[in-house]
Amino acid sequence: MATIVLGAQWGDEGKGKITDVLSEGIQLCCRAQGGHNAGHTIVKNGKTFDVHILPSGVLTEGCVNLIGTGCVVYIPQLFKEIKTVEENGIDTTDRVLVSDRCHVDLDLHTKVDGLEEVELGKGNIGTTGKGIGPTYSTKATRSGIHVADIFNKKLFDTRLRNMATGFKKRYGDLLQYDPEEEIARFDGYRETLKPFVVDQVPLIESAVKGNVRMLVEGANALMLDIDNGTYPYVTSSNTGLGGVFTGLHLNPRKIKETIGVVKAYTTRVGSGPFPSEQINEIGEKLQQVGKEYGVTTGRKRRCGWLDLVVVKFSNSINWYDAINLTKLDILDDFDEVKVAVEYTHQGQKLVSFPANLDVLENMEVTYKTLPGWKSKTVGLSKYEDLPENARKYIEYIEEFVGVKVKYIGTGPGRESMITR
């Protein structure tokens, strides 16, 4: 049976921590989509680990970790992360697997990513610059490279040269790239990579039939989903529940629980709509107290109040069984806290989160104001020990969204977690 962990906002909700907590006793931890544009921070035994492509279960002894078919893989980053965790005393032998159907994120894709952003000018997406979008683009146009293709040198070299020629026609001298240099690098990667690569289909089939305890770690979040997010200010993969099934080939009837991870306020990195953003002292305080910097880019995150319209919309697509509310302690010193509860446009209440960017830019947001608790929740591990107003805040979220808040984060460490 599989437990699925998904981001319910715009990413950076703290999925890595709940994944790490739940990975105890888990036999297989999987990523289904995305690439090293994801960034999950985990504090374990006093050490802080940032992983970008490896599943967070790599820090749990005995847990096998699969980078699934729906992911795109930048091979140097994979090797770098494996080396880092090994240097910290964590044995990864036979515990890191890569689907042979993953697409390969090349240095070529990274260069094209930068050129695409420059072309967009002020309308740029604000990507991580990791080549993720161009990699998914070449996948969709059937000109990309599978991990399996790496082991057929003639095929790999031909595909890479053809891809480079196509992009060169598009960008001309703006694209400074020599395909022969990248081909030479992959000649060096090939034998090192081979032991990690597997056929995912029989692996997952065997795991499902054998009732292996599985944990699926979502990357990015629902509001960055290519189909359901704030398009075009989104990532290039399906970040919701649907992406799990296409990216991992799971049996949808073998799901134990789907957990939506919700930060106690809202943040976003990069460009795009953000209805509850606070461009004022509130936003600055949330940013500073919450230490809101992107794990992947180091950029300051935009900050605002919790938007329950977003969370409810996310639930309508991902159908959460439970919510993990993270970083509750960041709100400890606020006299009052607000949550967005309704959008109106031209005097009309909107029934859901709108797809139309013009509506998003011109609508009004209605807030519910709740009293703050003005006392520390850091490190608390029992629900009844939370201040009364903190409990009321949590219970208001539950009532509005219609999903139980089962896990509550009260600090960065894995021990700072309330389970109800």
Sine and cosine of phi, psi and omega as CSV:
sin_phi,cos_phi,sin_psi,cos_psi,sin_omega,cos_omega
0.00,0.00,0.57,-0.82,-0.08,-1.00
-0.92,-0.40,0.65,-0.76,0.19,-0.98
-0.97,-0.25,0.74,-0.68,-0.06,-1.00
-0.91,-0.41,0.77,-0.64,0.02,-1.00
-0.92,-0.40,0.85,-0.53,-0.07,-1.00
-0.76,-0.65,0.61,-0.79,0.11,-0.99
-0.96,0.27,0.70,-0.72,-0.10,-1.00
-0.97,-0.23,-0.10,0.99,-0.05,-1.00
-0.85,-0.52,-0.83,-0.56,-0.01,-1.00
-0.95,-0.32,0.46,0.89,0.00,-1.00
1.00,-0.03,0.13,-0.99,0.01,-1.00
0.89,0.46,0.48,0.88,-0.02,-1.00
-0.99,0.17,-0.33,0.95,-0.07,-1.00
0.95,-0.30,0.57,0.82,-0.03,-1.00
-0.91,0.40,-0.52,0.85,-0.04,-1.00
-0.88,0.48,-0.62,0.79,-0.04,-1.00
-0.92,0.39,-0.76,0.65,-0.02,-1.00
-0.92,0.40,-0.56,0.83,0.07,-1.00
-0.89,0.45,-0.69,0.72,0.02,-1.00
-0.89,0.45,-0.70,0.71,0.00,-1.00
-0.88,0.47,-0.70,0.72,-0.05,-1.00
-0.97,0.23,-0.23,0.97,-0.09,-1.00
-0.97,0.25,-0.19,0.98,0.09,-1.00
-0.88,0.47,0.85,-0.53,-0.02,-1.00
1.00,0.08,-0.10,1.00,0.03,-1.00
-0.99,0.16,0.66,-0.75,-0.03,-1.00
-0.99,-0.11,-0.45,0.89,-0.04,-1.00
-0.62,-0.79,0.87,-0.50,0.02,-1.00
-0.92,-0.39,0.76,-0.66,-0.17,-0.99
-0.78,-0.63,0.57,-0.82,0.29,-0.96
-0.97,-0.23,0.67,-0.74,-0.07,-1.00
-0.96,-0.28,-0.41,0.91,-0.10,-1.00
-0.41,-0.91,0.12,-0.99,0.02,-1.00
0.99,0.16,-0.07,-1.00,0.00,-1.00
-0.63,-0.78,-0.61,-0.80,-0.01,-1.00
-1.00,0.06,0.34,0.94,0.22,-0.98
-0.99,0.17,-0.27,0.96,0.09,-1.00
-0.98,0.19,0.42,-0.91,0.05,-1.00
-0.54,-0.84,0.93,-0.36,-0.03,-1.00
-0.91,-0.42,0.82,-0.57,-0.01,-1.00
-0.98,-0.21,0.77,-0.64,-0.01,-1.00
-0.76,-0.65,0.76,-0.65,0.09,-1.00
-0.97,-0.23,0.88,-0.47,-0.05,-1.00
-0.67,-0.75,0.80,-0.60,-0.02,-1.00
0.79,0.62,0.64,0.77,0.05,-1.00
0.99,0.16,-0.05,1.00,0.01,-1.00
-0.96,-0.30,0.58,-0.81,0.03,-1.00
-0.97,-0.23,0.80,-0.60,0.02,-1.00
-0.89,-0.46,0.72,-0.70,0.14,-0.99
-0.93,-0.38,0.89,-0.46,0.06,-1.00
-0.90,-0.43,0.55,-0.84,-0.09,-1.00
-0.85,-0.53,-0.61,0.79,0.03,-1.00
-0.89,-0.46,-0.51,0.86,0.03,-1.00
-0.95,0.30,0.66,-0.75,0.15,-0.99
-0.89,0.46,0.52,-0.86,-0.07,-1.00
-0.91,0.42,-0.33,0.95,0.03,-1.00
-0.91,0.41,-0.14,0.99,0.02,-1.00
-0.89,0.46,-0.37,0.93,0.00,-1.00
-1.00,0.08,-0.05,1.00,-0.02,-1.00
-0.97,-0.23,0.85,-0.52,-0.05,-1.00
-0.84,0.54,0.74,-0.67,0.07,-1.00
1.00,0.09,-0.15,0.99,-0.02,-1.00
-1.00,0.07,0.81,-0.59,0.07,-1.00
-1.00,0.09,0.63,-0.78,-0.10,-1.00
-0.84,-0.54,0.80,-0.60,-0.06,-1.00
-0.90,-0.43,0.80,-0.60,0.18,-0.98
-1.00,-0.05,0.95,-0.30,-0.22,-0.97
-0.98,0.20,0.17,-0.98,-0.08,-1.00
-0.80,0.60,-0.58,0.81,-0.04,-1.00
-0.96,0.26,-0.10,1.00,-0.01,-1.00
-1.00,0.08,0.33,-0.94,0.21,-0.98
-0.89,-0.45,0.67,-0.74,-0.20,-0.98
-0.85,-0.52,0.83,-0.56,0.15,-0.99
-1.00,-0.07,0.96,-0.28,-0.18,-0.98
-0.85,0.53,-0.69,0.72,0.02,-1.00
-0.86,0.51,-0.58,0.81,0.03,-1.00
-0.93,0.36,-0.63,0.77,0.05,-1.00
-0.85,0.53,-0.77,0.64,0.00,-1.00
-0.89,0.46,-0.64,0.77,-0.02,-1.00
-0.89,0.46,-0.70,0.72,-0.03,-1.00
-0.94,0.35,-0.62,0.78,0.05,-1.00
-0.88,0.48,-0.69,0.72,0.01,-1.00
-0.88,0.47,-0.67,0.74,-0.03,-1.00
-0.89,0.46,-0.73,0.68,-0.02,-1.00
-0.94,0.35,-0.56,0.83,0.07,-1.00
-0.89,0.45,-0.66,0.75,0.00,-1.00
-0.91,0.40,-0.32,0.95,0.05,-1.00
-0.99,-0.13,0.34,0.94,0.13,-0.99
0.99,0.12,0.24,0.97,-0.01,-1.00
-0.97,-0.23,0.89,-0.46,-0.03,-1.00
-0.98,0.18,0.85,-0.53,-0.01,-1.00
-0.97,-0.26,0.12,0.99,-0.05,-1.00
-0.81,0.58,0.82,-0.57,0.01,-1.00
0.86,0.51,0.35,0.94,-0.04,-1.00
-0.88,-0.47,0.02,1.00,0.05,-1.00
-0.83,-0.56,0.86,-0.52,-0.03,-1.00
-0.80,-0.60,0.56,-0.83,0.01,-1.00
-0.80,-0.60,0.79,-0.61,0.05,-1.00
-0.90,0.44,0.70,-0.72,0.00,-1.00
-0.95,0.33,-0.13,0.99,0.03,-1.00
-0.99,-0.13,-0.03,1.00,0.12,-0.99
-0.86,0.50,0.51,-0.86,0.14,-0.99
-1.00,-0.01,0.49,-0.87,-0.10,-0.99
-1.00,-0.07,0.82,-0.58,0.09,-1.00
-1.00,0.04,0.90,-0.43,-0.09,-1.00
-0.98,-0.19,0.29,-0.96,0.15,-0.99
-0.86,0.51,-0.51,0.86,0.08,-1.00
-0.85,0.53,-0.70,0.72,0.02,-1.00
-0.89,0.46,-0.63,0.78,-0.01,-1.00
-0.89,0.45,-0.68,0.73,0.01,-1.00
-0.90,0.43,-0.66,0.75,0.02,-1.00
-0.91,0.41,-0.62,0.79,0.05,-1.00
-0.82,0.57,-0.73,0.69,0.01,-1.00
-0.89,0.45,-0.65,0.76,0.00,-1.00
-0.92,0.39,-0.62,0.78,0.02,-1.00
-0.89,0.45,-0.66,0.76,0.00,-1.00
-0.91,0.41,-0.64,0.77,0.03,-1.00
-0.89,0.45,-0.66,0.75,0.01,-1.00
-0.87,0.49,-0.59,0.81,-0.04,-1.00
-0.96,0.28,-0.31,0.95,0.04,-1.00
0.85,0.52,-0.76,-0.64,-0.03,-1.00
-0.91,0.40,-0.32,0.95,0.02,-1.00
-1.00,-0.02,0.32,0.95,-0.05,-1.00
-0.89,0.46,0.43,-0.90,-0.07,-1.00
-0.97,0.25,-0.48,0.88,-0.09,-1.00
0.99,0.14,0.66,0.75,-0.01,-1.00
-0.92,0.38,0.18,-0.98,0.06,-1.00
-0.97,0.24,-0.16,0.99,0.00,-1.00
0.96,0.29,0.37,0.93,-0.08,-1.00
-0.99,-0.13,0.07,1.00,0.03,-1.00
0.99,0.11,0.19,0.98,-0.10,-0.99
-0.91,0.41,-0.77,0.64,-0.02,-1.00
-0.86,0.52,-0.78,0.62,0.04,-1.00
-0.87,0.50,-0.53,0.85,0.04,-1.00
-0.92,0.39,-0.71,0.71,0.06,-1.00
-0.92,0.40,-0.51,0.86,0.03,-1.00
-0.91,0.41,-0.72,0.70,0.01,-1.00
-0.93,0.36,-0.48,0.88,0.12,-0.99
-0.88,0.47,-0.73,0.68,-0.06,-1.00
-0.93,0.38,-0.53,0.85,0.01,-1.00
-1.00,0.02,0.10,0.99,0.07,-1.00
0.90,0.44,0.46,0.89,0.04,-1.00
-0.91,-0.42,0.13,0.99,-0.05,-1.00
-0.99,0.14,-0.09,-1.00,-0.06,-1.00
-0.80,-0.60,0.84,-0.54,0.12,-0.99
-0.96,0.29,0.42,-0.91,0.17,-0.99
-0.84,0.55,-0.63,0.78,0.02,-1.00
-0.85,0.53,-0.53,0.85,-0.04,-1.00
-0.93,0.37,-0.37,0.93,-0.02,-1.00
-0.86,0.51,-0.52,0.85,-0.12,-0.99
-1.00,0.03,0.04,1.00,0.17,-0.99
-0.91,-0.42,1.00,-0.03,-0.16,-0.99
-0.83,0.55,-0.68,0.73,-0.03,-1.00
-0.88,0.48,-0.71,0.70,0.01,-1.00
-0.91,0.42,-0.72,0.70,-0.02,-1.00
-0.86,0.51,-0.76,0.65,-0.05,-1.00
-0.87,0.49,-0.66,0.75,-0.01,-1.00
-0.91,0.42,-0.73,0.69,-0.02,-1.00
-0.89,0.46,-0.67,0.74,-0.03,-1.00
-0.91,0.41,-0.69,0.72,0.00,-1.00
-0.89,0.45,-0.66,0.75,0.02,-1.00
-0.90,0.44,-0.66,0.76,0.02,-1.00
-0.89,0.45,-0.70,0.72,0.01,-1.00
-0.89,0.46,-0.64,0.76,0.03,-1.00
-0.88,0.47,-0.68,0.73,0.01,-1.00
-0.88,0.47,-0.71,0.71,0.01,-1.00
-0.93,0.36,-0.54,0.84,0.02,-1.00
-0.91,0.42,-0.61,0.79,0.07,-1.00
-0.89,0.45,-0.56,0.83,-0.04,-1.00
-0.97,0.25,-0.67,0.74,-0.15,-0.99
-0.94,-0.35,-0.18,0.98,0.03,-1.00
0.86,0.50,-0.66,-0.75,-0.06,-1.00
-0.95,0.31,-0.17,0.99,0.08,-1.00
-0.91,0.41,-0.45,0.90,0.01,-1.00
-1.00,-0.02,0.97,-0.24,0.04,-1.00
-0.99,-0.10,0.99,-0.13,-0.12,-0.99
-0.40,-0.92,0.70,-0.71,0.04,-1.00
-0.90,-0.44,0.95,-0.32,-0.03,-1.00
-0.87,0.50,-0.48,0.88,-0.03,-1.00
-0.92,0.40,-0.51,0.86,0.04,-1.00
-0.92,0.38,-0.66,0.75,0.01,-1.00
-0.95,0.32,-0.60,0.80,0.07,-1.00
-0.85,0.52,-0.68,0.73,0.01,-1.00
-0.89,0.45,-0.62,0.79,0.02,-1.00
-0.90,0.43,-0.67,0.75,-0.01,-1.00
-0.94,0.35,-0.45,0.89,0.13,-0.99
-0.87,0.49,-0.53,0.85,0.04,-1.00
-0.99,0.14,-0.45,0.90,-0.02,-1.00
-0.98,0.19,-0.49,0.87,-0.29,-0.96
-0.79,0.61,-0.81,0.59,-0.08,-1.00
-0.95,0.32,-0.55,0.83,0.02,-1.00
-0.92,0.39,-0.60,0.80,-0.06,-1.00
-0.96,0.26,-0.54,0.84,-0.18,-0.98
-0.75,0.66,-0.72,0.70,-0.06,-1.00
-0.90,0.43,-0.30,0.95,-0.05,-1.00
-1.00,0.03,-0.29,0.96,-0.20,-0.98
-1.00,-0.01,0.74,-0.67,-0.02,-1.00
-0.69,-0.72,0.32,-0.95,0.21,-0.98
-1.00,0.10,0.93,-0.37,-0.11,-0.99
-0.93,0.38,-0.54,0.84,-0.16,-0.99
-0.86,0.51,-0.82,0.57,0.05,-1.00
-0.91,0.40,-0.49,0.87,0.03,-1.00
-0.88,0.47,-0.78,0.63,-0.01,-1.00
-0.93,0.38,-0.65,0.76,0.02,-1.00
-0.86,0.52,-0.70,0.72,0.02,-1.00
-0.91,0.42,-0.64,0.76,0.00,-1.00
-0.90,0.43,-0.67,0.74,0.00,-1.00
-0.91,0.41,-0.73,0.69,-0.01,-1.00
-0.91,0.41,-0.50,0.87,-0.01,-1.00
-1.00,0.01,0.12,0.99,-0.01,-1.00
0.81,0.58,0.60,0.80,0.08,-1.00
-0.90,0.43,0.68,-0.73,0.02,-1.00
-0.97,0.24,0.89,-0.45,-0.10,-1.00
-0.88,-0.47,0.53,-0.85,0.07,-1.00
-0.75,-0.67,0.80,-0.59,0.00,-1.00
-0.95,-0.30,0.83,-0.56,-0.05,-1.00
-0.97,-0.26,0.94,-0.33,0.03,-1.00
-0.94,0.33,0.51,-0.86,0.09,-1.00
-0.92,-0.39,0.46,-0.89,-0.05,-1.00
0.88,0.47,-0.70,-0.71,-0.04,-1.00
-0.15,-0.99,0.18,-0.98,-0.13,-0.99
-0.86,0.52,-0.63,0.78,-0.06,-1.00
-0.96,0.27,-0.04,1.00,0.13,-0.99
-0.95,-0.31,0.14,0.99,-0.01,-1.00
-0.90,0.43,0.67,-0.74,-0.06,-1.00
-0.88,0.48,-0.48,0.88,-0.01,-1.00
-0.99,-0.15,-0.60,0.80,-0.16,-0.99
-0.93,-0.36,-0.10,0.99,-0.04,-1.00
-1.00,0.07,-0.23,-0.97,-0.05,-1.00
-0.99,0.14,0.90,0.44,-0.05,-1.00
-0.86,0.51,0.68,-0.73,0.12,0.99
-1.00,0.01,0.13,0.99,-0.03,-1.00
-1.00,0.07,0.92,0.39,-0.12,-0.99
-0.64,-0.77,0.08,-1.00,0.17,-0.98
-1.00,0.07,-0.14,-0.99,-0.16,-0.99
-0.93,-0.36,0.30,0.96,0.00,-1.00
-0.73,-0.69,0.17,-0.98,0.07,-1.00
-1.00,0.09,0.96,-0.29,-0.12,-0.99
-1.00,-0.01,-0.08,1.00,-0.05,-1.00
-1.00,-0.06,-0.26,-0.96,-0.06,-1.00
-0.87,0.49,-0.60,0.80,0.00,-1.00
-0.87,0.50,-0.62,0.78,0.01,-1.00
-0.90,0.43,-0.45,0.90,0.03,-1.00
-0.90,0.43,-0.68,0.73,-0.07,-1.00
-0.96,0.26,-0.61,0.79,0.04,-1.00
-0.97,0.25,-0.50,0.86,-0.06,-1.00
-1.00,0.07,-0.29,0.96,-0.07,-1.00
-0.79,-0.62,-0.20,0.98,0.00,-1.00
0.89,0.46,0.56,0.83,0.04,-1.00
-0.95,0.30,0.43,-0.90,0.15,-0.99
-0.99,0.17,0.90,-0.44,-0.05,-1.00
-0.90,0.44,-0.25,0.97,0.04,-1.00
-1.00,0.00,0.06,1.00,-0.02,-1.00
-0.90,-0.44,0.60,0.80,0.00,-1.00
-0.98,-0.21,0.84,-0.54,0.00,-1.00
-0.98,0.18,-0.73,0.68,-0.10,-0.99
-0.32,-0.95,0.64,-0.77,0.13,-0.99
-0.91,-0.40,0.86,-0.51,-0.09,-1.00
-0.94,-0.33,0.81,-0.58,0.10,-1.00
-1.00,-0.08,0.81,-0.58,-0.01,-1.00
-1.00,-0.09,0.84,-0.54,-0.10,-1.00
-0.80,-0.60,0.86,-0.51,0.11,-0.99
-0.95,0.31,0.55,-0.84,-0.07,-1.00
-0.93,0.38,-0.16,0.99,0.16,-0.99
-0.67,-0.74,-0.25,-0.97,-0.05,-1.00
-0.81,-0.58,0.63,-0.78,0.10,-0.99
-0.70,-0.72,0.35,-0.94,0.07,-1.00
-0.47,-0.88,0.64,-0.77,0.11,-0.99
-0.95,-0.30,0.66,-0.75,0.06,-1.00
1.00,0.02,-0.15,-0.99,-0.09,-1.00
-0.99,0.12,0.17,-0.99,0.11,-0.99
0.88,-0.48,0.24,-0.97,-0.05,-1.00
-0.86,0.51,0.58,-0.81,0.01,-1.00
-0.42,-0.91,0.99,0.13,-0.17,-0.99
-0.84,0.55,-0.60,0.80,-0.08,-1.00
-0.99,-0.14,0.27,0.96,-0.01,-1.00
-0.87,0.48,0.63,-0.77,0.02,-1.00
-0.91,-0.42,0.99,-0.17,0.02,-1.00
-1.00,-0.03,0.94,0.35,-0.09,-1.00
-0.29,-0.96,-0.26,-0.97,-0.04,-1.00
-0.91,0.41,-0.45,0.89,0.05,-1.00
-0.91,0.40,-0.75,0.66,0.03,-1.00
-0.88,0.48,-0.65,0.76,0.01,-1.00
-0.91,0.42,-0.65,0.76,0.00,-1.00
-0.91,0.42,-0.69,0.72,0.04,-1.00
-0.87,0.49,-0.65,0.76,-0.02,-1.00
-0.91,0.41,-0.68,0.73,-0.06,-1.00
-0.96,0.26,-0.74,0.67,-0.03,-1.00
-0.93,0.37,-0.62,0.78,-0.01,-1.00
-0.99,0.15,-0.08,1.00,-0.04,-1.00
0.77,0.64,0.82,0.57,-0.14,-0.99
-1.00,0.04,1.00,0.05,0.10,-0.99
-0.79,-0.61,0.66,-0.75,-0.02,-1.00
-0.88,0.47,0.75,-0.66,0.01,-1.00
-0.90,0.43,-0.59,0.80,-0.07,-1.00
-1.00,0.09,-0.65,0.76,-0.12,-0.99
-0.96,-0.29,-0.36,0.93,-0.08,-1.00
0.98,0.20,0.03,1.00,0.00,-1.00
-0.95,0.30,0.51,-0.86,0.13,-0.99
-0.90,0.44,0.69,-0.73,0.07,-1.00
-1.00,0.07,0.62,-0.78,0.16,-0.99
-0.95,0.31,0.61,-0.79,-0.13,-0.99
-0.77,-0.63,0.50,-0.87,0.05,-1.00
-0.27,-0.96,-0.01,-1.00,0.01,-1.00
-0.93,0.36,0.34,-0.94,0.08,-1.00
-0.87,0.50,0.76,-0.64,0.00,-1.00
-0.95,-0.31,0.97,-0.22,-0.04,-1.00
-0.98,0.21,-0.30,0.95,0.13,-0.99
-0.91,0.42,-0.68,0.74,0.05,-1.00
-0.89,0.46,-0.73,0.68,-0.06,-1.00
-0.90,0.43,-0.64,0.77,0.01,-1.00
-0.92,0.39,-0.65,0.76,0.07,-1.00
-0.87,0.49,-0.70,0.72,0.04,-1.00
-0.86,0.50,-0.67,0.74,0.02,-1.00
-0.92,0.40,-0.55,0.84,0.01,-1.00
-0.90,0.43,-0.37,0.93,-0.01,-1.00
-0.99,-0.17,-0.64,0.77,-0.09,-1.00
-0.99,-0.13,-0.25,0.97,0.07,-1.00
0.79,0.61,0.90,0.44,-0.03,-1.00
-0.93,0.37,0.60,-0.80,0.15,-0.99
-1.00,0.01,-0.42,0.91,-0.02,-1.00
-0.40,-0.92,0.36,-0.93,0.07,-1.00
-0.91,-0.42,0.65,-0.76,0.21,-0.98
-0.97,-0.26,0.95,-0.31,0.04,-1.00
-1.00,0.02,0.86,-0.51,-0.09,-1.00
-0.95,-0.32,0.36,-0.93,0.13,-0.99
0.84,0.54,0.58,0.81,0.07,-1.00
-0.85,0.53,-0.58,0.81,-0.07,-1.00
-0.89,0.46,-0.36,0.93,-0.01,-1.00
-0.92,0.39,-0.38,0.93,-0.01,-1.00
-1.00,-0.02,0.08,1.00,-0.13,-0.99
-0.85,0.52,-0.50,0.86,-0.15,-0.99
-0.96,-0.27,0.33,0.94,0.02,-1.00
-1.00,-0.10,0.70,-0.71,0.03,-1.00
-0.91,0.41,-0.58,0.81,0.06,-1.00
-0.55,-0.83,0.42,-0.91,0.05,-1.00
-0.81,-0.59,0.57,-0.82,-0.01,-1.00
-0.88,-0.47,0.48,-0.88,0.13,-0.99
-0.73,-0.68,0.68,-0.73,0.06,-1.00
-0.97,0.26,0.77,-0.64,-0.09,-1.00
-0.82,-0.58,-0.18,0.98,-0.05,-1.00
-0.33,-0.94,0.57,-0.82,0.14,-0.99
-0.91,-0.42,0.64,-0.77,0.14,-0.99
-0.76,-0.65,0.57,-0.82,0.02,-1.00
-0.69,-0.72,0.85,-0.52,-0.03,-1.00
0.79,0.61,0.67,0.74,0.07,-1.00
0.99,0.15,-0.03,1.00,-0.02,-1.00
-0.95,-0.30,0.73,-0.68,0.07,-1.00
-0.94,0.33,0.72,-0.69,0.05,-1.00
-1.00,0.04,0.70,-0.71,-0.09,-1.00
-0.99,0.14,-0.25,0.97,-0.03,-1.00
-0.39,-0.92,-0.03,-1.00,0.06,-1.00
-0.96,0.28,0.84,-0.54,-0.13,-0.99
-0.97,0.23,0.50,-0.86,0.08,-1.00
-1.00,0.09,-0.42,0.91,-0.12,-0.99
-0.97,0.23,0.87,-0.49,-0.04,-1.00
-0.91,0.42,-0.57,0.82,0.01,-1.00
-0.91,0.42,-0.65,0.76,0.07,-1.00
-0.90,0.44,-0.69,0.72,0.00,-1.00
-0.86,0.50,-0.61,0.79,-0.05,-1.00
-0.98,0.21,-0.33,0.94,-0.11,-0.99
-0.86,-0.50,0.20,0.98,-0.01,-1.00
-1.00,-0.03,0.25,-0.97,0.05,-1.00
-0.95,-0.31,0.59,-0.81,-0.02,-1.00
-0.95,-0.32,0.78,-0.62,0.07,-1.00
-0.99,-0.16,0.72,-0.69,-0.04,-1.00
-0.92,-0.40,0.52,-0.85,0.21,-0.98
-0.98,-0.22,0.79,-0.61,0.00,-1.00
-0.99,-0.17,0.78,-0.62,0.00,-1.00
-0.86,-0.51,0.52,-0.85,0.00,-1.00
-0.93,0.36,0.62,-0.78,0.09,-1.00
-0.97,0.26,0.07,-1.00,-0.04,-1.00
-0.91,-0.41,-0.27,0.96,0.17,-0.99
0.73,0.68,0.63,0.77,0.11,-0.99
-0.46,-0.89,0.38,-0.93,-0.13,-0.99
-0.97,0.25,0.72,-0.69,0.13,-0.99
-0.93,-0.36,-0.03,1.00,-0.09,-1.00
-0.84,0.55,0.82,-0.58,0.10,-1.00
0.99,0.12,-0.08,1.00,0.01,-1.00
-0.91,0.42,0.60,-0.80,-0.07,-1.00
-0.81,-0.58,0.04,1.00,0.04,-1.00
-0.81,-0.58,0.71,-0.70,-0.06,-1.00
-0.87,0.49,-0.64,0.77,-0.04,-1.00
-0.93,0.37,-0.27,0.96,0.04,-1.00
-0.99,0.10,-0.20,0.98,0.04,-1.00
-0.93,0.37,0.55,-0.84,0.10,-0.99
-0.84,0.55,0.50,-0.87,-0.06,-1.00
-0.83,0.56,-0.68,0.73,-0.04,-1.00
-0.94,0.34,-0.47,0.88,0.10,-1.00
-0.92,0.39,-0.65,0.76,0.05,-1.00
-0.91,0.42,-0.63,0.78,0.03,-1.00
-0.90,0.43,-0.60,0.80,0.05,-1.00
-0.88,0.47,-0.73,0.68,0.00,-1.00
-0.89,0.45,-0.69,0.73,-0.05,-1.00
-0.94,0.34,-0.49,0.87,0.09,-1.00
-0.92,0.40,-0.66,0.75,0.05,-1.00
-0.86,0.51,-0.73,0.68,0.01,-1.00
-0.85,0.53,-0.72,0.69,-0.04,-1.00
-0.90,0.44,-0.67,0.74,-0.06,-1.00
-0.93,0.36,-0.72,0.70,-0.10,-1.00
-0.99,0.12,-0.50,0.86,-0.03,-1.00
1.00,0.09,0.40,0.91,0.00,-1.00
-0.71,-0.70,0.66,-0.75,-0.01,-1.00
-0.94,0.35,0.70,-0.71,0.15,-0.99
-1.00,0.08,0.99,-0.17,-0.12,-0.99
-1.00,0.02,-0.55,0.83,-0.04,-1.00
-0.84,-0.54,0.68,-0.73,-0.03,-1.00
-0.74,-0.67,0.87,-0.50,0.02,-1.00
-1.00,0.06,0.76,-0.65,-0.04,-1.00
-0.83,-0.57,0.46,0.89,-0.01,-1.00
0.36,-0.93,0.16,-0.99,-0.09,-1.00
-0.96,0.28,-0.49,0.87,-0.06,-1.00
-0.95,0.31,0.46,-0.89,-0.04,-1.00
-0.91,0.41,-0.37,0.93,0.04,-1.00
-0.98,0.22,-0.28,0.96,-0.01,-1.00
-1.00,0.04,0.94,0.35,-0.07,-1.00
-0.55,-0.84,0.79,-0.62,0.09,-1.00
-0.99,-0.13,0.77,-0.64,0.09,-1.00
-0.89,-0.46,0.81,-0.59,-0.04,-1.00
-0.98,-0.21,0.00,0.00,0.00,0.00
